[in-house]
Amino acid sequence: MTPIRLLIADDQAAVREALAVMLDLDPDITVVGTAGNGKEAIAAVDKYGPEVVLMDLHMPVMGGVEATTVLRQSRPDLPVVVLTTFEDDESVLAALRAGARGYLTKDANRGTIIQAVRSAHAGHAVLDPGVQTRLLNLATRTSAPEPQEPGTAASLTAREREILALIGQGLRNGEIAQRLYISEATVKTHINNLFAKAGLHSRADAVRLALSLGSASRPEK
Protein backbone atom coordinates (compact mmCIF):
# COMPACT_ATOMS: atom_id res chain seq x y z
CA MET A 1 0.00 0.00 0.00
CA THR A 2 1.18 3.52 -0.77
CA PRO A 3 1.59 5.82 2.25
CA ILE A 4 -1.26 8.17 3.17
CA ARG A 5 -0.52 11.69 1.92
CA LEU A 6 -0.89 14.02 4.91
CA LEU A 7 -1.03 17.81 5.16
CA ILE A 8 -0.46 19.49 8.54
CA ALA A 9 -1.90 22.94 9.33
CA ASP A 10 -0.81 24.67 12.56
CA ASP A 11 0.14 28.29 13.22
CA GLN A 12 3.03 27.33 15.52
CA ALA A 13 6.04 26.48 13.37
CA ALA A 14 7.67 24.35 16.08
CA VAL A 15 4.50 22.28 16.51
CA ARG A 16 3.87 21.61 12.84
CA GLU A 17 7.53 20.82 12.18
CA ALA A 18 7.62 18.41 15.13
CA LEU A 19 4.42 16.76 13.94
CA ALA A 20 5.78 16.48 10.42
CA VAL A 21 8.97 14.77 11.58
CA MET A 22 7.15 12.50 14.02
CA LEU A 23 4.40 11.37 11.65
CA ASP A 24 6.61 11.06 8.58
CA LEU A 25 8.55 8.34 10.38
CA ASP A 26 5.53 6.05 10.16
CA PRO A 27 5.68 3.86 7.02
CA ASP A 28 1.95 4.33 6.40
CA ILE A 29 2.17 8.14 6.27
CA THR A 30 4.05 10.65 4.17
CA VAL A 31 3.80 14.34 5.06
CA VAL A 32 3.45 16.15 1.73
CA GLY A 33 3.20 19.69 3.10
CA THR A 34 2.52 22.04 5.99
CA ALA A 35 0.58 25.29 6.41
CA GLY A 36 0.55 28.08 8.98
CA ASN A 37 -3.13 29.00 8.73
CA GLY A 38 -6.38 27.92 7.11
CA LYS A 39 -5.89 29.97 3.96
CA GLU A 40 -2.47 28.41 3.41
CA ALA A 41 -3.97 24.99 4.08
CA ILE A 42 -6.57 25.41 1.33
CA ALA A 43 -3.84 26.47 -1.13
CA ALA A 44 -1.62 23.58 0.00
CA VAL A 45 -4.43 21.09 -0.64
CA ASP A 46 -4.57 22.22 -4.26
CA LYS A 47 -0.77 22.15 -4.53
CA TYR A 48 0.06 18.86 -2.80
CA GLY A 49 -3.12 16.77 -3.12
CA PRO A 50 -3.17 15.29 0.39
CA GLU A 51 -5.50 12.45 1.33
CA VAL A 52 -5.93 13.62 4.95
CA VAL A 53 -5.54 17.05 6.57
CA LEU A 54 -4.48 17.45 10.21
CA MET A 55 -5.94 20.84 11.16
CA ASP A 56 -5.45 23.16 14.13
CA LEU A 57 -8.50 25.24 15.08
CA HIS A 58 -7.36 28.68 16.22
CA MET A 59 -5.01 30.17 13.60
CA PRO A 60 -4.52 33.69 12.23
CA VAL A 61 -5.87 34.86 8.84
CA MET A 62 -8.27 31.90 8.64
CA GLY A 63 -9.06 29.44 11.42
CA GLY A 64 -9.51 25.71 11.18
CA VAL A 65 -13.32 25.75 11.30
CA GLU A 66 -13.60 28.13 8.34
CA ALA A 67 -10.93 26.23 6.39
CA THR A 68 -12.68 22.93 7.07
CA THR A 69 -15.97 24.39 5.85
CA VAL A 70 -14.34 25.55 2.61
CA LEU A 71 -12.64 22.19 2.07
CA ARG A 72 -15.86 20.30 2.81
CA GLN A 73 -17.58 22.28 0.05
CA SER A 74 -14.80 21.98 -2.53
CA ARG A 75 -13.45 18.54 -1.62
CA PRO A 76 -16.16 16.65 0.30
CA ASP A 77 -14.19 13.38 0.20
CA LEU A 78 -11.08 14.88 1.83
CA PRO A 79 -11.11 13.99 5.55
CA VAL A 80 -10.06 16.66 8.04
CA VAL A 81 -8.90 15.65 11.52
CA VAL A 82 -8.77 18.49 14.04
CA LEU A 83 -5.77 18.50 16.39
CA THR A 84 -6.05 21.33 18.90
CA THR A 85 -5.54 22.34 22.51
CA PHE A 86 -9.22 23.27 22.83
CA GLU A 87 -11.93 20.80 23.85
CA ASP A 88 -14.70 23.15 24.96
CA ASP A 89 -18.22 22.42 23.72
CA GLU A 90 -18.27 25.35 21.31
CA SER A 91 -15.01 24.39 19.59
CA VAL A 92 -15.95 20.71 19.32
CA LEU A 93 -19.40 21.37 17.89
CA ALA A 94 -18.16 24.05 15.48
CA ALA A 95 -15.50 21.71 14.07
CA LEU A 96 -17.88 18.77 13.66
CA ARG A 97 -20.56 20.94 12.09
CA ALA A 98 -17.97 22.25 9.65
CA GLY A 99 -17.38 18.67 8.54
CA ALA A 100 -14.33 17.50 10.47
CA ARG A 101 -14.12 13.71 10.50
CA GLY A 102 -12.06 13.59 13.67
CA TYR A 103 -11.23 15.65 16.74
CA LEU A 104 -8.15 15.13 18.89
CA THR A 105 -6.49 17.23 21.55
CA LYS A 106 -2.78 17.93 21.45
CA ASP A 107 -2.07 15.76 24.45
CA ALA A 108 -2.77 12.76 22.21
CA ASN A 109 0.27 10.53 21.80
CA ARG A 110 1.96 9.64 18.51
CA GLY A 111 0.17 6.30 18.20
CA THR A 112 -3.23 7.89 18.70
CA ILE A 113 -2.58 10.55 16.06
CA ILE A 114 -1.29 7.98 13.57
CA GLN A 115 -4.32 5.77 14.14
CA ALA A 116 -6.60 8.78 13.71
CA VAL A 117 -5.01 9.56 10.34
CA ARG A 118 -5.38 5.96 9.22
CA SER A 119 -8.99 5.76 10.40
CA ALA A 120 -9.96 9.05 8.77
CA HIS A 121 -8.37 7.91 5.52
CA ALA A 122 -10.44 4.72 5.74
CA GLY A 123 -13.62 6.75 6.18
CA HIS A 124 -14.11 6.34 9.92
CA ALA A 125 -14.89 9.02 12.48
CA VAL A 126 -12.28 9.61 15.17
CA LEU A 127 -13.03 11.34 18.48
CA ASP A 128 -10.79 11.94 21.46
CA PRO A 129 -12.27 10.10 24.49
CA GLY A 130 -12.67 13.39 26.36
CA VAL A 131 -14.44 14.92 23.38
CA GLN A 132 -16.69 11.88 23.07
CA THR A 133 -17.66 12.29 26.73
CA ARG A 134 -18.48 15.95 26.17
CA LEU A 135 -20.74 15.12 23.24
CA LEU A 136 -22.52 12.45 25.24
CA ASN A 137 -23.02 14.90 28.08
CA LEU A 138 -24.42 17.45 25.65
CA ALA A 139 -26.82 14.85 24.32
CA THR A 140 -28.01 13.82 27.77
CA ARG A 141 -28.44 17.46 28.83
CA THR A 142 -30.82 18.05 25.98
CA SER A 143 -34.42 18.33 27.15
CA ALA A 144 -37.26 16.49 25.47
CA PRO A 145 -36.22 15.37 22.00
CA GLU A 146 -37.56 17.39 19.10
CA PRO A 147 -40.08 15.65 16.83
CA GLN A 148 -38.37 13.82 14.01
CA GLU A 149 -39.23 14.97 10.52
CA PRO A 150 -39.88 12.53 7.68
CA GLY A 151 -36.64 11.56 5.99
CA THR A 152 -34.57 11.69 9.18
CA ALA A 153 -34.10 9.14 11.97
CA ALA A 154 -37.85 8.59 12.22
CA SER A 155 -37.85 6.63 8.97
CA LEU A 156 -35.07 4.21 9.97
CA THR A 157 -35.86 0.55 10.54
CA ALA A 158 -34.97 -1.16 13.81
CA ARG A 159 -31.94 -2.79 12.18
CA GLU A 160 -30.77 0.51 10.71
CA ARG A 161 -31.05 2.15 14.12
CA GLU A 162 -29.08 -0.73 15.62
CA ILE A 163 -26.30 -0.26 13.06
CA LEU A 164 -26.37 3.50 13.57
CA ALA A 165 -25.79 2.97 17.30
CA LEU A 166 -22.79 0.71 16.57
CA ILE A 167 -21.35 3.30 14.18
CA GLY A 168 -21.72 5.80 17.02
CA GLN A 169 -19.64 3.48 19.21
CA GLY A 170 -16.84 3.61 16.63
CA LEU A 171 -17.24 0.10 15.19
CA ARG A 172 -16.16 -0.57 11.63
CA ASN A 173 -18.27 -2.44 9.09
CA GLY A 174 -16.53 -5.75 9.71
CA GLU A 175 -16.93 -5.40 13.47
CA ILE A 176 -20.60 -4.54 13.07
CA ALA A 177 -21.07 -7.63 10.89
CA GLN A 178 -19.49 -9.83 13.56
CA ARG A 179 -21.56 -8.22 16.32
CA LEU A 180 -24.86 -8.74 14.47
CA TYR A 181 -23.96 -12.08 12.81
CA ILE A 182 -24.61 -10.75 9.32
CA SER A 183 -22.39 -10.32 6.28
CA GLU A 184 -20.33 -7.17 5.75
CA ALA A 185 -22.14 -6.67 2.43
CA THR A 186 -25.45 -6.61 4.31
CA VAL A 187 -24.01 -4.06 6.75
CA LYS A 188 -22.97 -1.84 3.83
CA THR A 189 -26.46 -2.07 2.35
CA HIS A 190 -28.06 -1.03 5.65
CA ILE A 191 -25.57 1.83 6.01
CA ASN A 192 -26.29 3.08 2.49
CA ASN A 193 -30.01 2.97 3.25
CA LEU A 194 -29.75 4.81 6.57
CA PHE A 195 -27.43 7.43 5.05
CA ALA A 196 -29.99 8.08 2.31
CA LYS A 197 -32.98 8.19 4.70
CA ALA A 198 -31.31 10.42 7.29
CA GLY A 199 -29.55 12.68 4.78
CA LEU A 200 -26.06 11.76 6.05
CA HIS A 201 -22.95 12.47 4.02
CA SER A 202 -20.18 10.92 6.10
CA ARG A 203 -19.52 8.55 8.97
CA ALA A 204 -18.93 11.60 11.17
CA ASP A 205 -22.51 12.69 10.39
CA ALA A 206 -23.71 9.24 11.48
CA VAL A 207 -21.76 9.50 14.75
CA ARG A 208 -23.32 12.89 15.47
CA LEU A 209 -26.81 11.54 14.76
CA ALA A 210 -26.23 8.50 16.98
CA LEU A 211 -25.00 10.74 19.79
CA SER A 212 -27.97 13.08 19.42
CA LEU A 213 -30.30 10.11 19.75
CA GLY A 214 -28.36 8.81 22.74
CA SER A 215 -28.00 5.37 21.12
CA ALA A 216 -24.21 5.43 21.00
CA SER A 217 -23.96 5.69 24.76
CA ARG A 218 -25.35 2.21 25.34
CA PRO A 219 -22.85 -0.32 23.92
CA GLU A 220 -24.08 -3.89 23.70
CA LYS A 221 -22.37 -6.53 25.75
N, C-alpha and C positions, 0 to 999 in steps of 0.2 A: 504493500500500500504506500502511496505517496504521502509525505507529511502534510498535515493540515496547515494551510497558509494563514498566519495570524497577524493581525494589525493591532498595535497597542496605542491607546490614546490616554495620555495623562499629562497634566500641566507641569508636574515636577520632573525635571530632566533626570535627576538621580533615580527616581522611582521607575520611570519608564525604561531607563537604560538597564537598571538592575533586573527588572522583569524580563526584558528582552534577552539578556544573557542567561538568566535562570531557565526560562521556558525554551529557549533555542537549544538547550542541551538535551531536551527530550527528543528521542528519535521520531516520535509521531508528530512533532510540531516544528515548523520553520517560521521564524518571525520575518515577515517580508517588509515591514516598515513600522514607523512610529509617528505619532502626532502629538502636538502640544496643546491642542484644543479641538473642539468639535468641528469647526470649519476646516481645519487642517485634516482631520480624520476623514471627512467627506471627500476631500480632494485626493487623499491617500488611497481611499477605496477605489476610486477611478484609476489611479496610477498603478497600484500594485495588485489589485484583484484578490484581496484576501477572502478566505472562506469563513472566518470568524473574526469578530472585532471585540477586543477587551477594552471597555470604555469606562473612564472615570466620570463622575457626575458633575462636580463643581469645577469648571474650567473657565478661563477668561475668553472673551470674544464670542464663543458659543459653547454652552454647557452640554453635558452628555445627554440630557433628556431631549433637548431640541435636536441634537445631531442624530439621536436614535430615531426620532420621529421622521426626520428627513430621509434617513436610510431606509426606514420601514416603507416609506412611500415609493422610493425609487428602486430599492432592491429588497423586496419583501422576503426573499429566500435567504438573505444574509443574516445569520444569527448574531445578535449583540449580547455580550455578557458584561454586566456592570460590575466593576471592581472599585469600591469606594470606602471611605472611612465612615460614611453616614449610613445609619440603619433606622432613622426615624420613619414614622408612618408616612409622612408626606413624601419623602424621597423615594421610599420603596414603591408606593402606589404610582407616583409620577413616572418612574422608570418602567414599571410593568405596563402601565397604560400606553406609554410611548411605543411599546413593542419589544422591550428587552426580553430575551429568552432566559436569561439567568441573572442572579443578583448575589454577589459575594462581598464580604467586607475584607478590608486589607489585612486583617489578622489571619486570613486563611493561609494555610501552609502551601508549599509548592505542589504537593500531590493533589490537594483539593482543587487548586487552580487548573492544573493539567487535566484532571478528570472533568472539570466543568467545561473546558474547551472541547474535549473529546465528545462529551455528552451533547453540547450545543450543536456541534458539527453533525452529530447523528440525528438531530431533530428533537432532542429531549430538553425539557425545562430543568433548570438548575437553580435551587434556592439555598442560601446559607441557612443552617438550622435556626439561628436566631431570627432571621427574616421570616422563615416559615412560621415560627411561633407568633410573631407579630401579626401576620396575616390571619392566622387562626383566631387570635384574640380579637382582631377587628371583626371577623365574621361572627364570633359569638357575642360581641357587644352590640351587634345590629339588633334592632327591635324586631317587631313582627315582620316576616318576609313580605316583600312586595308581591302582588299578584303577577304570576308569570304570563307573558303574552304568547299568543300562538307563534310557533316557529322558534321558541327558545327551549328551556329545559322542560317545560310542561309537556312537550310533544315527544320526549324521549321514552323509549320502552324501559321496562325494569332492567333488562340486560344491559342496555346502553347506559343507564344510570350507574349500574354496578361497575362497568368498565370505566366510566368517567371518574368514579371514586378511586379506582386503582391508579388511574393516570395521576390523579391529585396526590396520591401517596408516592409518586415518583417511579412506579413500575414501568418497565419497558414492555413492548408487545409480547415478546417471548415469555416474560415473567407472568404477564396477565394470562396468557394461554395456559401456562402450567397451573396457575392458581385456580382457574375456572374449568380446567380439564377440557379445553376446546383447542382447535388448531389455531396457529398464528394467523393463517389466512382468514379465518372466521373473525378473529379479533380485529384485523385490519378492516374488514367489511363493516363491523359494528362501529369502529372509530370513524370511518368515512361517513357513515349514516348520521352519527351524532354530531359530527362537525357540520354537516350540511343542515341538519335540523336546528342546531343552536347558533348557527352563523359564526362558527369558530374558524380562525385562520391559522392557528399554530397550536402546538402542544402547550405553550405557555398560556394561551387563551383558555384551554381546557383546564389547566391547573387553577386558574383564577376562578372559573365557573364552579369547579368542584369545591374550592374553598368557600366561595360565597354561599353555596348550598349546605356547607358544613359536612359534606360526605367524606371529604378527604381526612377528616380528623378521627375517623373511626376505622382503623385498619383491621382487616379480618385476621383471625388467628388460624 
